[in-house]
Amino acid sequence: MKVMRSLRRRTLVMLTALTLILSASSVLESVIIKYLTDAVTSYDRVLFAWMLAAVPTYLVVDAFLRYVRQYRAALAGVQIQNNLRAELFRRIGLSPVARLTGRSSEYYFSQFTSQLESIKTNYIDVIFWGGYLTAQLIFAIVAAFILNPFMACAVLALSLPVGLMPVLTRKRIGAVTKAYASQADALNEVSGDALRSALGWKILGAYSFVAKRFSEELSEWYVAARSYQRTQERVDAVNSMFTKLLYLGTWLAGGALVLSGLSSVGEVVAFAQLTGMICMPLFMSTGLLTQYYAGREIIHKIDAEVPAVEDDRPGEPLTLDAFTYRDVKPLGEKSAGCGVSFMFETGKKYLVIGASGSGKSTLFKPLFGNHPEYSGTIEVHESAQVRDLREIAEQDMHASLGLLAQDSHLLHDSLRENIRLYDPSVPDVQILRACERAGLGEWVSVRGLDYMLSDDLRSLSGGEKQRILLARMLLHERSFYIVDELTTGLDHATAGRVERALFESMEGFVYITHRTVPEVLAAVDEVLVMEDGELVASGTWDDVHTAALERGLVGHP
């Protein structure tokens, strides 16, 4: 991601100018101290009076400049973070389905929260703060040469070790920071897996084995953390020594120049002040570089895992007549045969049944792009041509096929927005029509489209949630639909009402389910029986009844 380039040039130029002005103002403090000291040591009452008038003015102007610059820097940081959030959401939203389904939603949520906050703290803020310190360093060196070239040369010589520290330690700090971040990610992954599956391994009595795995990862993290802290503290200790050498050496060199008549006491005091302005940027550079590398590593990681998307055009609906599977076998799935061969016509209703893990849902994933690797061929029949699915853009298939997945989610928003998905062009009358088709007409008439929903089902029954999801799919009309386990977790009566709404509202679809009740069997045109990724029987219910019976698929309510 182009982090700093996301900021408008005008804003960047203004911030740079304010940074330079504030840095010059900070350095001006040492000049004021010089003249104050000279006025006191030389008993110059006129100069002292001038300084009494100048100091309050300086304080007000410096405070104003500091406020404006710091506010602009903070605002620029927020603007960049805002732009990064928008870019990251764009990348995620336009990513291929396979990339989205390859990671949990928790991972992408982490990118929006902790990861982006780390980028702001360890990268954006560091660049702004580092830029100010660099400008201050340059102005301090210039002021030093103007005040006394001899003292300036001495200060620069003394500051050389502090200045070289970031250069000499860069690779080592970068390496331990990267190793520490990598090990922290690994530990978080193992911890997350263990916590999410705690109920399972506790019941199975596998605590000792899971704890051992966690302990191993924790030990590796500890080694990486110890190495990181040891390196950081060693560098800080050496930096501290060189910083004190610079500060005390400045006083020693200044004292020698005063004794030899080459400098005044005021200049030495001013140089002590300038030394702090030279010393602080050099001393902080190591820590800032460490933060910078950590932030940059996060950016590179996001770029690698959520890359930019080139094709962002909206999908164009296809006029689908059918799609034909020819020896299709999703790679990575268990299958002993040569794959599935079958033609689905978009005007028919199909029931797909099979035991859990038989490949029912996986069979249709290639159509939406969330299982793009498969052997065989899927032919898409349009009104005037037949094309290989691999030749069709993913977004065009999304604009042509509807999917009601088993894990579909409701938004924490109104019923209206849950159904129209924030499309302002959809009028309420269309939403109400979709609700009516989904069997929600009476329910909506009581609550209204402004009724607030959430996915935790505290305000909904399971059947109501499923019908709302069905209404969402019906509103976004498609040529054909895949409906996956619509009634999972519902009682028999509720499941029947939901299925009745499904069969009455749509013309052509595939219904993946474990239910083989008479009402469903009578409403479909064909039944497909799946086992281990293979199509073992297809046809009418009479045709497949024996195959279904042999696999224990008959009579499931």
C-alpha positions in Angstrom: 0.0 0.0 0.0 1.2 3.5 -0.9 0.9 4.9 2.6 2.3 8.4 2.4 1.3 8.9 -1.2 -2.4 8.6 -0.1 -2.0 12.1 1.4 -2.8 15.0 -0.9 0.3 16.9 -2.1 -1.0 20.2 -0.8 -1.4 18.8 2.7 2.1 17.3 2.5 3.6 20.5 1.4 1.8 22.5 4.1 2.9 20.0 6.8 6.5 20.1 5.6 6.6 23.9 5.7 5.1 23.9 9.2 7.6 21.3 10.3 10.5 23.5 9.0 9.2 26.6 10.7 8.6 24.9 14.0 12.0 23.3 13.9 13.6 26.7 13.3 11.5 28.2 16.2 12.8 25.4 18.5 16.4 26.2 17.6 15.8 29.9 18.1 15.4 29.1 21.8 19.2 28.5 22.0 19.9 31.8 20.4 17.6 33.6 22.9 19.5 31.8 25.7 22.8 32.9 24.3 21.8 36.6 24.3 20.2 36.3 27.8 23.4 34.8 29.1 25.6 37.5 27.4 23.3 40.2 28.8 23.7 38.9 32.3 27.4 38.1 32.2 28.2 41.5 30.5 25.7 43.5 32.7 24.1 44.8 29.5 20.8 46.2 30.8 19.6 47.4 27.4 20.1 43.9 25.9 18.4 42.3 28.9 15.4 44.7 28.5 15.1 43.7 24.9 15.2 40.1 25.8 12.5 40.6 28.5 10.2 41.9 25.7 11.3 39.2 23.2 10.8 36.1 25.3 7.0 36.4 25.9 6.5 37.1 22.2 8.6 34.1 21.3 6.7 31.9 23.7 3.3 32.8 22.2 4.5 32.4 18.6 6.2 29.1 19.4 3.1 27.7 21.2 0.9 28.7 18.3 3.3 27.2 15.7 3.5 24.0 17.8 -0.3 23.7 18.0 -0.8 24.2 14.3 2.0 21.9 13.3 1.1 19.1 15.7 -2.6 19.4 14.9 -1.9 19.2 11.2 0.4 16.2 11.7 -2.2 14.4 13.8 -4.9 15.2 11.2 -2.7 14.0 8.4 -2.1 10.8 10.3 -5.9 10.3 10.7 -6.4 11.1 7.0 -3.8 8.6 5.9 -5.3 6.0 8.3 -8.8 6.8 6.8 -7.4 6.3 3.3 -5.7 3.0 4.3 -9.0 1.7 5.7 -10.8 2.6 2.5 -8.1 1.0 0.4 -8.0 -2.1 2.5 -11.8 -2.5 2.4 -11.7 -2.0 -1.4 -9.1 -4.7 -1.7 -11.0 -7.1 0.5 -14.3 -6.3 -1.2 -12.9 -6.8 -4.7 -10.7 -9.8 -3.9 -11.5 -13.2 -5.5 -13.8 -15.2 -3.4 -11.2 -17.9 -3.0 -8.9 -15.4 -1.2 -11.7 -14.3 1.1 -12.8 -17.8 2.0 -9.2 -18.9 2.5 -9.1 -16.9 5.8 -11.4 -16.3 8.6 -13.4 -13.1 9.0 -11.4 -12.6 12.2 -8.2 -12.2 10.2 -9.7 -9.4 8.1 -11.2 -7.8 11.1 -7.7 -7.7 12.6 -6.4 -5.9 9.6 -9.0 -3.1 10.2 -8.3 -2.8 13.9 -4.9 -3.7 15.5 -2.9 -3.9 12.3 -3.9 -0.5 10.9 -3.4 1.0 14.4 0.1 -0.5 14.4 0.8 1.1 11.0 -0.3 4.5 12.3 1.8 4.2 15.5 4.8 2.5 14.1 5.0 4.0 10.7 2.9 7.1 10.0 3.5 8.8 13.4 7.2 7.8 13.3 7.7 9.4 9.8 6.1 12.7 11.0 8.0 12.7 14.3 11.2 11.6 12.6 10.8 14.4 10.0 10.5 17.0 12.7 13.5 15.7 14.5 15.5 15.6 11.3 14.6 19.2 10.5 15.5 20.2 14.1 18.9 18.5 13.7 19.7 20.3 10.5 18.7 23.7 11.9 20.6 23.1 15.1 23.8 22.2 13.1 23.4 25.4 11.0 22.9 27.5 14.1 25.9 26.0 15.7 28.2 26.9 12.7 26.7 30.5 12.7 27.4 30.9 16.4 30.9 29.4 16.5 32.4 27.2 13.8 35.1 25.8 16.2 32.4 24.7 18.7 30.3 23.4 15.9 33.1 21.1 14.6 33.7 19.8 18.1 30.0 19.0 18.6 29.8 17.3 15.2 32.9 15.2 16.0 31.4 14.2 19.3 28.0 13.4 17.7 29.5 11.1 15.1 29.3 7.9 17.3 25.6 8.6 18.1 24.9 9.3 14.4 26.6 6.1 13.2 24.6 3.8 15.7 21.5 3.5 13.5 23.5 2.7 10.5 25.6 0.1 12.2 22.7 -1.6 14.0 20.1 -1.3 11.2 20.4 -4.9 9.9 20.5 -6.5 13.3 17.5 -4.5 14.6 15.6 -5.2 11.4 16.3 -8.9 11.7 15.3 -9.3 15.4 12.2 -7.2 14.9 11.1 -9.3 11.9 11.8 -12.5 13.8 9.9 -11.3 16.9 6.9 -10.2 14.8 6.8 -13.5 12.9 7.0 -15.5 16.1 4.3 -13.3 17.7 2.0 -14.1 14.7 2.7 -17.8 15.1 1.9 -17.7 18.8 -1.3 -15.8 18.2 -2.4 -18.4 15.6 -1.7 -21.4 17.9 -3.4 -19.6 20.8 -6.5 -18.7 18.6 -6.8 -22.3 17.4 -6.5 -23.7 21.0 -9.1 -21.2 22.4 -11.6 -21.6 19.6 -11.5 -25.4 19.9 -11.2 -25.6 23.7 -14.5 -27.4 24.2 -13.5 -30.2 21.8 -10.1 -31.0 23.2 -11.2 -30.6 26.8 -14.0 -33.2 26.3 -11.6 -35.5 24.5 -9.0 -35.3 27.3 -6.4 -33.8 25.0 -5.4 -30.9 27.3 -1.8 -32.2 27.9 -1.1 -32.5 24.1 -2.6 -29.1 23.3 -0.8 -27.5 26.2 2.5 -29.0 25.0 2.0 -27.6 21.5 1.2 -24.2 23.0 4.2 -24.4 25.4 6.5 -25.2 22.5 5.3 -22.2 20.5 5.4 -20.0 23.7 9.0 -21.0 24.2 10.0 -20.0 20.7 8.2 -16.7 21.2 10.1 -16.2 24.4 13.4 -16.8 22.7 12.6 -14.3 20.0 11.3 -11.7 22.5 14.4 -12.1 24.6 16.6 -11.6 21.6 14.6 -8.6 20.6 14.8 -7.0 24.0 18.5 -7.8 24.5 19.4 -6.2 21.2 17.2 -3.2 21.9 18.6 -2.6 25.4 22.2 -3.1 24.3 21.8 -0.5 21.5 20.1 1.9 23.9 22.9 1.5 26.5 25.6 2.3 24.0 23.5 5.1 22.6 23.1 6.6 26.1 26.9 6.4 26.7 27.6 8.3 23.4 24.8 10.8 24.1 26.4 11.7 27.5 29.8 11.9 25.8 28.3 14.4 23.4 26.7 16.5 26.1 29.6 16.5 28.6 32.1 16.8 25.7 30.3 20.0 24.6 30.8 21.6 28.0 34.5 20.5 28.1 35.2 21.8 24.6 33.2 25.0 25.3 35.2 25.5 28.5 38.5 25.1 26.7 37.4 27.7 24.1 36.3 30.2 26.7 39.6 29.8 28.5 41.4 30.4 25.2 39.3 33.4 24.4 37.7 31.8 21.3 34.1 31.7 22.7 31.8 33.4 25.2 29.9 31.9 28.1 26.7 32.7 26.3 27.8 30.7 23.3 28.7 27.7 25.5 25.3 27.8 27.2 23.7 28.1 23.7 25.7 25.1 22.5 24.6 23.1 25.5 21.0 23.7 24.4 21.9 23.0 20.7 23.6 19.8 21.8 20.3 18.5 23.2 18.6 19.3 19.9 21.4 17.5 18.0 21.6 14.7 20.6 17.8 13.9 20.8 17.3 13.1 17.1 20.4 10.9 17.0 19.6 9.1 20.3 15.9 8.5 19.3 16.8 7.4 15.7 17.5 3.8 16.7 14.1 3.4 18.4 12.3 5.2 15.7 14.0 3.0 13.1 12.9 -0.1 15.0 9.3 1.1 15.0 9.6 2.1 11.3 10.8 -1.3 10.3 8.0 -3.0 12.4 5.4 -0.8 10.7 6.8 -1.4 7.3 6.8 -5.1 7.9 3.1 -5.0 8.6 2.5 -3.0 5.4 4.5 -5.6 3.4 2.5 -8.4 5.0 -0.8 -6.8 4.2 0.3 -6.1 0.6 1.3 -9.8 0.2 -1.8 -11.3 1.8 -4.4 -8.7 0.5 -2.9 -7.5 -2.8 -4.4 -4.8 -4.9 -7.1 -5.8 -7.3 -6.8 -4.6 -10.9 -10.2 -5.7 -12.3 -12.7 -3.7 -10.4 -15.5 -3.4 -13.0 -19.0 -4.5 -11.8 -20.3 -7.9 -13.0 -22.4 -8.2 -16.1 -25.3 -10.6 -15.8 -25.2 -13.5 -18.3 -28.3 -15.1 -19.9 -27.8 -18.6 -18.4 -29.7 -21.6 -19.9 -27.7 -24.3 -18.2 -24.3 -25.4 -17.0 -22.7 -28.8 -17.6 -20.2 -30.6 -15.3 -17.9 -32.9 -17.2 -15.7 -35.1 -14.9 -15.5 -32.3 -12.4 -13.5 -33.0 -9.3 -12.4 -30.2 -6.9 -8.7 -30.6 -6.2 -7.8 -31.4 -2.6 -11.1 -33.1 -1.9 -11.5 -36.9 -1.4 -12.8 -38.7 -4.5 -12.1 -42.2 -5.7 -13.9 -41.8 -9.1 -13.4 -39.7 -12.2 -15.6 -36.8 -11.0 -19.1 -35.5 -11.5 -20.8 -35.2 -14.9 -24.2 -33.7 -15.0 -26.2 -30.9 -16.7 -28.1 -28.4 -14.6 -30.9 -26.5 -16.4 -31.7 -23.1 -15.0 -35.5 -23.6 -15.2 -35.5 -26.7 -13.0 -35.4 -27.4 -9.3 -32.8 -29.9 -8.0 -32.4 -31.5 -4.7 -28.8 -32.5 -3.7 -28.5 -34.9 -0.7 -25.7 -36.8 0.9 -24.0 -37.5 4.2 -22.0 -34.7 5.9 -18.7 -34.4 4.0 -20.0 -36.1 0.9 -19.1 -33.0 -1.3 -22.6 -31.5 -1.7 -21.6 -27.9 -1.1 -18.1 -28.3 -2.5 -19.5 -29.3 -5.9 -20.9 -25.8 -6.5 -18.1 -23.7 -5.1 -16.2 -23.4 -8.4 -19.3 -21.6 -9.8 -18.6 -18.7 -7.4 -14.8 -18.9 -7.4 -14.3 -20.0 -3.8 -12.8 -23.3 -5.0 -11.2 -22.4 -8.3 -8.9 -25.4 -8.5 -10.7 -28.4 -10.0 -10.1 -31.0 -12.7 -12.5 -31.5 -15.6 -14.7 -28.9 -17.2 -17.7 -26.8 -16.3 -19.5 -25.5 -19.4 -21.7 -22.5 -19.1 -24.6 -22.4 -21.6 -25.7 -18.9 -22.5 -28.3 -18.0 -25.0 -26.0 -18.0 -28.0 -22.8 -19.8 -26.9 -21.2 -22.3 -24.6 -18.1 -21.2 -22.7 -15.7 -22.8 -20.2 -16.3 -21.4 -16.7 -12.6 -20.6 -16.5 -13.0 -18.1 -19.3 -15.7 -16.1 -17.5 -14.9 -13.4 -15.1 -15.8 -14.2 -11.5 -17.9 -11.1 -11.1 -20.0 -12.0 -14.1 -20.9 -15.3 -12.5 -21.8 -13.5 -9.3 -24.1 -11.2 -11.3 -25.8 -14.3 -12.8 -26.0 -16.8 -9.9 -27.5 -16.4 -6.5 -26.1 -18.1 -3.4 -27.7 -18.6 0.0 -24.8 -20.1 2.0 -25.0 -22.0 5.2 -23.1 -19.3 7.1 -24.8 -16.2 5.7 -24.7 -13.3 8.0 -27.1 -10.6 9.1 -26.0 -7.0 9.6 -26.3 -5.0 12.7 -28.7 -2.6 10.9 -32.3 -2.2 9.9 -34.3 -4.9 8.0 -34.3 -2.6 5.0 -30.5 -2.4 4.8 -30.1 -6.1 5.5 -32.2 -6.9 2.5 -31.1 -4.2 0.0 -27.4 -4.2 1.3 -27.2 -0.4 1.3 -28.3 0.1 -2.3 -30.1 3.4 -2.2 -31.7 2.9 -5.6 -33.9 0.0 -4.3 -37.3 1.3 -3.3 -39.2 0.0 -0.3 -41.9 -1.5 -2.6 -39.3 -3.9 -4.0 -38.1 -4.8 -0.6 -41.6 -5.5 0.6 -42.3 -7.6 -2.5 -39.2 -9.7 -1.8 -40.3 -10.1 1.9 -43.7 -11.2 0.7 -42.2 -13.8 -1.6 -40.0 -15.1 1.2 -43.0 -15.6 3.5 -42.3 -12.5 5.7 -45.2 -10.3 4.6 -47.1 -10.5 7.9 -44.0 -10.3 10.0 -42.7 -7.2 8.2 -46.2 -5.5 8.4 -46.0 -5.7 12.2 -42.4 -4.5 12.6 -41.7 -2.4 9.6 -38.5 -2.0 7.5 -36.8 0.1 10.1 -36.8 -2.8 12.6 -33.2 -3.3 13.8 -31.6 -6.7 13.4 -28.4 -8.5 14.5 -26.9 -11.8 13.8 -27.0 -13.2 17.4 -30.7 -14.1 16.9 -31.8 -12.5 20.2 -34.5 -10.6 18.3 -35.2 -13.4 15.7 -36.1 -17.0 15.5 -34.0 -19.2 13.2 -36.8 -19.4 10.7 -37.1 -15.6 10.6 -33.4 -15.2 10.0 -33.5 -17.7 7.1 -36.4 -16.0 5.5 -34.8 -12.6 5.7 -31.7 -14.1 4.0 -34.0 -15.6 1.4 -35.7 -12.2 0.8 -32.2 -10.6 0.4 -31.4 -13.2 -2.3 -34.8 -12.8 -4.0 -34.4 -9.0 -4.2 -31.1 -9.4 -6.1 -32.6 -11.5 -8.9 -30.4 -14.0 -10.6 -30.8 -16.6 -13.4 -30.3 -19.5 -11.0 -29.7 -20.1 -7.3 -27.7 -22.4 -5.0 -29.4 -22.8 -1.6 -27.2 -24.5 1.0 -28.7 -26.2 4.1 -31.3 -23.5 4.5 -33.1 -25.3 7.4 -30.2 -26.4 9.5 -31.0 -26.1 13.2 -34.7 -25.5 12.6 -37.6 -27.7 13.9 -39.6 -29.7 11.5 -42.6 -27.2 11.3 -40.4 -24.1 10.9 -38.2 -25.9 8.3 -41.4 -26.7 6.4 -42.5 -23.1 6.3 -39.1 -21.9 5.1 -38.9 -24.5 2.4 -42.4 -23.7 1.3 -41.4 -20.1 0.9 -38.3 -21.2 -1.1 -40.2 -23.4 -3.5 -43.0 -20.9 -4.1 -40.7 -17.9 -4.7 -38.1 -19.3 -7.2 -38.2 -21.0 -10.5 -34.8 -22.7 -10.9 -32.3 -23.6 -8.1 -30.3 -26.3 -6.4 -31.3 -27.1 -2.9 -28.6 -28.7 -0.8 -30.1 -30.4 2.3 -30.2 -33.4 4.5 -34.1 -33.4 4.6 -35.9 -35.9 2.4 -39.4 -35.2 3.4 -42.3 -35.9 1.0 -43.1 -32.2 0.5 -39.6 -31.4 -0.8 -39.3 -34.5 -2.9 -42.6 -33.8 -4.6 -41.5 -30.2 -5.4 -38.2 -30.9 -7.2 -37.6 -32.0 -10.7 -34.5 -34.2 -10.0 -32.6 -35.5 -7.0 -28.8 -36.0 -6.9 -27.2 -38.3 -4.4 -23.5 -37.5 -3.5 -20.9 -39.7 -1.8 -17.2 -39.0 -1.3 -17.3 -36.3 -4.0 -19.0 -38.5 -6.5 -22.5 -38.4 -8.0 -23.7 -41.9 -7.3 -27.3 -41.5 -8.5 -29.6 -38.9 -10.2 -33.1 -38.7 -11.5 -36.5 -38.7 -9.9 -36.9 -39.8 -6.3 -38.0 -43.2 -7.5 -34.8 -43.5 -9.6 -32.5 -42.6 -6.6 -34.5 -44.1 -3.8 -32.4 -47.3 -3.5 -29.1 -45.4 -3.5 -30.4 -42.9 -0.9 -31.8 -45.8 1.3 -28.4 -47.6 1.2 -26.7 -44.5 2.4 -29.1 -43.8 5.2 -30.5 -40.7 3.6 -34.2 -41.6 3.6 -36.8 -40.2 6.0 -34.7 -37.4 7.5 -37.1 -34.7 8.9 
